[in-house]
Amino acid sequence: MDDNSPTNDTIMPDQNAIIEAIRQVFDPEIPVNLYDLGLIYSIKINDDRIIDIEMTLTTPNCPVAELLPVQVAGKVKELRGVDDVRVKLVWEPVWTQDRMSEDAKLILDMQGVVMPKPQEFFNISTPHKK
């Protein structure tokens, strides 16, 4: 083995590896991973082999609010070279569907197919000009 070859002590995962780990965590009520749902606000890779992640949930009343951050931390901590993961749950900015990836929008059919316009949803008619 070459003295300059990386060891587990020197290898840190890159941003893409962390994102792929997070993509293994799904909201149990939505068939899309947390990253593509837009719930991950920031990922910071620290020199001390600790990863800091800020995330949110689709709603503060989420029934799995305590479980999802633990699952995110667990998946990222499985990566080689990570000593610890700190996940902070934040509520600002408020999550909206605009934060979702295009793939997530397609999966959830949110391109106007499933999600009706507000006036259609509430059966509001618009006045017609004569």
CYANA upper distance limits for C-alpha pairs under 8 A (distance plus 0.5 A):
  1 MET  CA      5 SER  CA      7.57
  6 PRO  CA     10 THR  CA      6.34
  6 PRO  CA     11 ILE  CA      6.72
  7 THR  CA     11 ILE  CA      6.70
  8 ASN  CA     80 ARG  CA      7.16
  8 ASN  CA     81 GLY  CA      6.11
  9 ASP  CA     81 GLY  CA      6.80
 10 THR  CA     81 GLY  CA      7.52
 11 ILE  CA     80 ARG  CA      7.60
 11 ILE  CA     81 GLY  CA      5.80
 12 MET  CA     49 ARG  CA      7.44
 12 MET  CA     80 ARG  CA      7.32
 12 MET  CA     81 GLY  CA      5.23
 12 MET  CA     82 VAL  CA      7.05
 13 PRO  CA     17 ALA  CA      6.29
 13 PRO  CA     18 ILE  CA      7.15
 13 PRO  CA     79 LEU  CA      7.29
 13 PRO  CA     80 ARG  CA      7.27
 13 PRO  CA     81 GLY  CA      7.07
 13 PRO  CA     82 VAL  CA      7.90
 14 ASP  CA     18 ILE  CA      7.00
 14 ASP  CA     45 ILE  CA      8.41
 15 GLN  CA     19 ILE  CA      6.69
 15 GLN  CA     43 ILE  CA      8.03
 15 GLN  CA     45 ILE  CA      8.26
 16 ASN  CA     20 GLU  CA      6.66
 17 ALA  CA     21 ALA  CA      6.76
 17 ALA  CA     79 LEU  CA      8.42
 18 ILE  CA     22 ILE  CA      6.79
 18 ILE  CA     76 VAL  CA      6.48
 18 ILE  CA     79 LEU  CA      8.23
 19 ILE  CA     23 ARG  CA      6.63
 19 ILE  CA     35 TYR  CA      7.51
 20 GLU  CA     24 GLN  CA      7.39
 21 ALA  CA     25 VAL  CA      8.22
 21 ALA  CA     72 VAL  CA      8.41
 21 ALA  CA     75 LYS  CA      6.06
 21 ALA  CA     76 VAL  CA      6.11
 21 ALA  CA     79 LEU  CA      8.32
 22 ILE  CA     33 ASN  CA      8.07
 22 ILE  CA     34 LEU  CA      7.34
 22 ILE  CA     35 TYR  CA      6.73
 22 ILE  CA     72 VAL  CA      6.27
 22 ILE  CA     75 LYS  CA      6.98
 22 ILE  CA     76 VAL  CA      7.20
 23 ARG  CA     33 ASN  CA      5.64
 23 ARG  CA     34 LEU  CA      6.80
 23 ARG  CA     35 TYR  CA      6.16
 23 ARG  CA     36 ASP  CA      7.88
 24 GLN  CA     33 ASN  CA      7.00
 24 GLN  CA     75 LYS  CA      7.96
 25 VAL  CA     33 ASN  CA      6.00
 25 VAL  CA     34 LEU  CA      6.57
 25 VAL  CA     68 LEU  CA      8.16
 25 VAL  CA     71 GLN  CA      7.16
 25 VAL  CA     72 VAL  CA      6.97
 25 VAL  CA     75 LYS  CA      8.24
 26 PHE  CA     30 ILE  CA      7.70
 26 PHE  CA     31 PRO  CA      7.26
 26 PHE  CA     32 VAL  CA      6.37
 26 PHE  CA     33 ASN  CA      4.72
 26 PHE  CA     34 LEU  CA      6.13
 27 ASP  CA     31 PRO  CA      7.45
 27 ASP  CA     32 VAL  CA      7.39
 27 ASP  CA     33 ASN  CA      7.07
 27 ASP  CA     34 LEU  CA      7.08
 27 ASP  CA     68 LEU  CA      7.91
 31 PRO  CA    107 ILE  CA      8.38
 31 PRO  CA    108 LEU  CA      8.39
 32 VAL  CA     36 ASP  CA      7.21
 32 VAL  CA     37 LEU  CA      6.92
 32 VAL  CA    104 ALA  CA      6.72
 32 VAL  CA    107 ILE  CA      7.96
 33 ASN  CA     37 LEU  CA      6.73
 34 LEU  CA     38 GLY  CA      7.02
 34 LEU  CA     39 LEU  CA      6.08
 34 LEU  CA     40 ILE  CA      7.45
 35 TYR  CA     39 LEU  CA      6.36
 35 TYR  CA     40 ILE  CA      6.11
 36 ASP  CA    100 MET  CA      6.13
 36 ASP  CA    101 SER  CA      5.60
 36 ASP  CA    103 ASP  CA      7.85
 36 ASP  CA    104 ALA  CA      6.27
 37 LEU  CA     97 GLN  CA      8.32
 37 LEU  CA     99 ARG  CA      7.39
 37 LEU  CA    100 MET  CA      5.04
 37 LEU  CA    101 SER  CA      7.02
 37 LEU  CA    104 ALA  CA      6.75
 38 GLY  CA     95 TRP  CA      8.16
 38 GLY  CA     97 GLN  CA      8.50
 38 GLY  CA     99 ARG  CA      5.25
 38 GLY  CA    100 MET  CA      5.15
 38 GLY  CA    101 SER  CA      7.32
 39 LEU  CA     55 MET  CA      5.89
 39 LEU  CA     56 THR  CA      5.60
 39 LEU  CA     57 LEU  CA      6.42
 39 LEU  CA     58 THR  CA      7.81
 39 LEU  CA     95 TRP  CA      7.64
 39 LEU  CA     99 ARG  CA      8.23
 40 ILE  CA     53 ILE  CA      7.84
 40 ILE  CA     54 GLU  CA      6.67
 40 ILE  CA     55 MET  CA      4.82
 40 ILE  CA     56 THR  CA      7.06
 41 TYR  CA     53 ILE  CA      8.02
 41 TYR  CA     54 GLU  CA      5.85
 41 TYR  CA     55 MET  CA      5.66
 41 TYR  CA     56 THR  CA      7.78
 42 SER  CA     52 ASP  CA      8.41
 42 SER  CA     53 ILE  CA      6.05
 42 SER  CA     54 GLU  CA      5.59
 42 SER  CA     55 MET  CA      7.51
 43 ILE  CA     51 ILE  CA      7.56
 43 ILE  CA     52 ASP  CA      6.34
 43 ILE  CA     53 ILE  CA      5.12
 43 ILE  CA     54 GLU  CA      7.20
 44 LYS  CA     51 ILE  CA      6.22
 44 LYS  CA     52 ASP  CA      5.53
 44 LYS  CA     53 ILE  CA      6.86
 45 ILE  CA     49 ARG  CA      7.72
 45 ILE  CA     50 ILE  CA      7.04
 45 ILE  CA     51 ILE  CA      5.36
 45 ILE  CA     52 ASP  CA      7.14
 46 ASN  CA     50 ILE  CA      5.91
 46 ASN  CA     51 ILE  CA      6.46
 46 ASN  CA     52 ASP  CA      8.07
 49 ARG  CA     81 GLY  CA      7.13
 49 ARG  CA     82 VAL  CA      5.66
 49 ARG  CA     83 ASP  CA      5.86
 49 ARG  CA     84 ASP  CA      7.35
 50 ILE  CA     82 VAL  CA      6.65
 50 ILE  CA     83 ASP  CA      6.23
 50 ILE  CA     84 ASP  CA      5.26
 50 ILE  CA     85 VAL  CA      6.06
 50 ILE  CA     86 ARG  CA      7.90
 51 ILE  CA     82 VAL  CA      7.76
 51 ILE  CA     84 ASP  CA      6.91
 51 ILE  CA     85 VAL  CA      5.21
 51 ILE  CA     86 ARG  CA      6.72
 52 ASP  CA     85 VAL  CA      6.45
 52 ASP  CA     86 ARG  CA      5.39
 52 ASP  CA     87 VAL  CA      6.51
 52 ASP  CA     88 LYS  CA      8.21
 53 ILE  CA     85 VAL  CA      8.00
 53 ILE  CA     86 ARG  CA      6.70
 53 ILE  CA     87 VAL  CA      5.26
 53 ILE  CA     88 LYS  CA      6.70
 54 GLU  CA     87 VAL  CA      6.33
 54 GLU  CA     88 LYS  CA      5.35
 54 GLU  CA     89 LEU  CA      6.48
 54 GLU  CA     90 VAL  CA      7.06
 55 MET  CA     69 PRO  CA      8.26
 55 MET  CA     87 VAL  CA      7.66
 55 MET  CA     88 LYS  CA      6.82
 55 MET  CA     89 LEU  CA      5.68
 55 MET  CA     90 VAL  CA      6.44
 56 THR  CA     89 LEU  CA      5.90
 56 THR  CA     90 VAL  CA      5.69
 56 THR  CA     91 TRP  CA      6.34
 56 THR  CA     95 TRP  CA      7.54
 57 LEU  CA     62 CYS  CA      7.48
 57 LEU  CA     65 ALA  CA      7.67
 57 LEU  CA     89 LEU  CA      8.45
 57 LEU  CA     91 TRP  CA      8.23
 57 LEU  CA     95 TRP  CA      7.56
 58 THR  CA     62 CYS  CA      7.63
 58 THR  CA     95 TRP  CA      6.43
 58 THR  CA     96 THR  CA      7.96
 59 THR  CA     95 TRP  CA      8.27
 60 PRO  CA     65 ALA  CA      7.93
 60 PRO  CA     91 TRP  CA      8.24
 61 ASN  CA     65 ALA  CA      7.98
 64 VAL  CA     68 LEU  CA      6.70
 65 ALA  CA     69 PRO  CA      7.93
 66 GLU  CA     70 VAL  CA      7.55
 67 LEU  CA     71 GLN  CA      6.77
 68 LEU  CA     72 VAL  CA      6.70
 69 PRO  CA     73 ALA  CA      6.69
 69 PRO  CA     87 VAL  CA      6.60
 69 PRO  CA     88 LYS  CA      8.22
 69 PRO  CA     89 LEU  CA      7.79
 70 VAL  CA     74 GLY  CA      6.59
 70 VAL  CA     87 VAL  CA      8.26
 71 GLN  CA     75 LYS  CA      6.71
 72 VAL  CA     76 VAL  CA      6.79
 72 VAL  CA     87 VAL  CA      8.16
 73 ALA  CA     77 LYS  CA      6.43
 73 ALA  CA     85 VAL  CA      5.93
 73 ALA  CA     86 ARG  CA      7.29
 73 ALA  CA     87 VAL  CA      6.85
 74 GLY  CA     78 GLU  CA      6.93
 74 GLY  CA     85 VAL  CA      8.39
 75 LYS  CA     79 LEU  CA      7.88
 76 VAL  CA     82 VAL  CA      8.17
 76 VAL  CA     85 VAL  CA      7.45
 77 LYS  CA     82 VAL  CA      6.20
 77 LYS  CA     83 ASP  CA      7.40
 77 LYS  CA     84 ASP  CA      6.61
 77 LYS  CA     85 VAL  CA      6.55
 78 GLU  CA     82 VAL  CA      7.92
 91 TRP  CA     95 TRP  CA      8.14
 95 TRP  CA     99 ARG  CA      7.42
 96 THR  CA    100 MET  CA      8.38
100 MET  CA    104 ALA  CA      6.48
100 MET  CA    105 LYS  CA      6.95
101 SER  CA    105 LYS  CA      6.85
102 GLU  CA    106 LEU  CA      6.68
103 ASP  CA    107 ILE  CA      6.63
104 ALA  CA    108 LEU  CA      6.64
105 LYS  CA    109 ASP  CA      6.29
105 LYS  CA    110 MET  CA      5.51
105 LYS  CA    111 GLN  CA      7.05
106 LEU  CA    110 MET  CA      6.76
106 LEU  CA    111 GLN  CA      7.24
108 LEU  CA    114 VAL  CA      8.39
109 ASP  CA    113 VAL  CA      6.46
109 ASP  CA    114 VAL  CA      6.21
109 ASP  CA    115 MET  CA      8.21
110 MET  CA    114 VAL  CA      6.35
110 MET  CA    115 MET  CA      6.23
111 GLN  CA    115 MET  CA      7.94
112 GLY  CA    116 PRO  CA      6.50
112 GLY  CA    117 LYS  CA      7.98
116 PRO  CA    120 GLU  CA      6.40
116 PRO  CA    121 PHE  CA      6.21
117 LYS  CA    121 PHE  CA      6.70
118 PRO  CA    122 PHE  CA      6.64
119 GLN  CA    123 ASN  CA      6.10
119 GLN  CA    124 ILE  CA      5.11
119 GLN  CA    125 SER  CA      7.26
120 GLU  CA    124 ILE  CA      6.75
120 GLU  CA    125 SER  CA      8.42
